[in-house]
Amino acid sequence: MGPSVELKTQISRKIEQVRDQIERAAARSGRNPAQIELMAVTKLHPAEAVQAAAEAGIALFGENRVQEAEAKYASLDLHSNLDLKASLHLIGHLQRNKAKTAAALFSCVQSIDKLETAEALDRAAANLGRSIDILLEVNTSGEESKSGYRSVERLLADLDRISDLPSLRIRGLMTIAPYTSEDAPVRRAFAQLRSLFERIAALGQSGAFDTLSMGMSNDYVAAIEEGSTLVRIGTAIFGERS
């Protein structure tokens, strides 16, 4: 059963509101809003909500867990539905034992923070004859509960080796800012990632290194003003998770 008219109307309106905020934030920072991707994060939201968002024009979705994504998106088959063309990214932590499933399901894994995880995903993608985009996740908040590289030196060392993996393409960096009402630490986390992104891009060794994924429902406006090219929005589109 597809989404109700009420659900479609509600989600469509929320998407319009988010897009309006993206345009306003881009204008304030002298940026082109067309260069900022909007991802709808569907963690713990039903397939009907995904379909409603796709029908409202969302072309990029994010999921936190491989198993949930596998069950939910198999019923939608967004990749082959001519009316719902969309890409699906994994934005949560990837366990190596889920690499095979992830390689079949996602067009991008945004949460690579270990060489070993990248190697497992590369082997799985190669076995499927696929190439997969990845982002390297950086822990810019310093919070122990968050995943991501904590050492720039470790990231740069792994970058060289991951760049040589034939079935993966490093497209950029991702971070999760600290969850706080204070603006300064949030912007500091985003500015830190942007600085590292520019440093790596200047090396010119990672191909199409063009994605800076930062900003969620509570802080995406600040993220855009600090240079984000991809914002990951769940609650502001779908409401609170059940």
ZICOR-V490454 format. One record per helix or strand. SS is the DSSP state (H for helix, E for strand). FROM is the first residue (numbers start at 0). TO is the last residue. Records with the same first field share a line. If there is no record, write none. Layout:
SS = FROM-TO  FROM-TO
//
This chain:
H = 4-27  32-34  46-54  65-75  95-104  114-127  151-162  182-202  219-224  234-237
E = 36-40  59-62  86-89  107-111  131-137  148-148  167-173  210-212  229-232
//
